[in-house]
Amino acid sequence: MAHPYSIAIQKVFTAHKNATVAKGAKAYLLHQFEFYGIKTPIRRKLSKDFYKANPISTHKELTALIKDCFAAPQREMHYFAIELLGYHKKLWSKQTIPLMEWMITHHSWWDSVDSTNSHVIGKFFLQFPEYIKPTTSKWNKSKNKWLQRMSILFQLMYKDKTDTTLLAKYIENCALEEDFFIRKAIGWALRAYAYTDAKWVKEFIKTHPHLSNLSKREALKHQ
């Protein structure tokens, strides 16, 4: 049975649904998900107002609510759950790691996975650096392409805090993967770090000729 919290936000979203927007959003994500059809700025405003009016006090409740929201067919509910976890960073702990993994591996597509990174994962590891290596090394060795993608992208916004040894190792481990989203992630991670150290990125590409053309092209896009 759905939690009253998720039922309440579904009512809010239903009141703001737009069939035309929903149709476009559904097509954009290759008809994999249903949509209410709420544009991002409006959805985020509705969500933040709801978070503030309905505080959550425990990680256990937060986990239950996130999984309940993910059970809904509408993609906006999945975004709501991701941003809900990001909003409650004061509740983050070691318990958040299996929850992040669960979110990455359920209803997985680039939009939700990358959103989980920007709202939660990247920030989580800055707050708890002791969990970086044990967690991301497991992800990097995983058979799940989305976990592999996150092992490469979690440092996307770290700039001079980037652990280049780890970045290089994770890219090397995935360099021969043929999946588009992993190859794209490799290029994206390198391009992001190039803004901090373009010389390092160019040297890395030079010494790793087996990288896919897609990865190299993405990495050097702004060089």
Secondary structure, DSSP 8 states (H G I E B T S, - for coil): ---HHHHHHHHHHHHT--HHHHHHHHHHTTT-SB-----HHHHHHHHHHHHHHS----HHHHHHHHHHHHTSSBHHHHHHHHHHHHHTGGG-STTHHHHHHHHHTSS--HHHHHHHIIIIIHHHHHH-GGGHHHHHHHHHT-S-HHHHHHHHHTTTT-GGG--HHHHHHHHHHHTT---HHHHHHHHHHHHHHHTT-HHHHHHHHHT-TTS-HHHHHHHTTT-
